[in-house]
Each structure stands twice: as structure tokens, then as C-alpha cells.
Amino acid sequence: MKNISQFIILFSICGAIEKDYFQQHVAYEIEVTLD
């Protein structure tokens, strides 16, 4: 059972990082386009 909770935590951390990266990437693209 402990392994499952660790996996869920790891998965949510990876998801948060990926979402952060995606938002930054989109914001950068918009900035470049506006320039």
C-alpha cells in the first residue's frame, strides 16, 4: 500500500512540473509573437 501512495505523490509532482513548464513555454511563445 505504501508503494501506491508514493507513486501517486511522484505522479502528481511530475504533473505539476510539466504543467509549469507548459505554461512558461506558452507565455514565452506569446511574448515572442507580440515582439
C-alpha positions as CSV (number, residue, x, y, z in Angstrom):
1,M,0.0,0.0,0.0
2,K,2.9,2.3,0.8
3,N,4.3,2.0,-2.8
4,I,1.0,3.1,-4.3
5,S,0.9,6.3,-2.2
6,Q,4.5,7.1,-3.2
7,F,3.6,6.5,-6.8
8,I,0.7,8.9,-6.6
9,I,2.8,11.6,-5.0
10,L,5.5,11.1,-7.6
11,F,2.9,11.3,-10.4
12,S,1.3,14.5,-9.1
13,I,4.8,16.1,-8.7
14,C,5.7,15.2,-12.3
15,G,2.3,16.5,-13.5
16,A,2.8,19.8,-11.6
17,I,6.3,20.3,-13.1
18,E,5.1,19.5,-16.6
19,K,2.1,21.9,-16.3
20,D,4.5,24.6,-15.0
21,Y,6.9,24.1,-17.9
22,F,4.0,24.1,-20.4
23,Q,2.7,27.4,-19.0
24,Q,6.1,29.0,-19.2
25,H,6.6,27.8,-22.7
26,V,3.3,29.2,-23.9
27,A,3.9,32.5,-22.2
28,Y,7.3,32.7,-23.9
29,E,5.7,31.9,-27.3
30,I,3.2,34.7,-26.8
31,E,5.9,37.2,-25.9
32,V,8.0,36.3,-28.9
33,T,4.9,36.6,-31.1
34,L,4.0,40.0,-29.7
35,D,7.5,41.2,-30.4
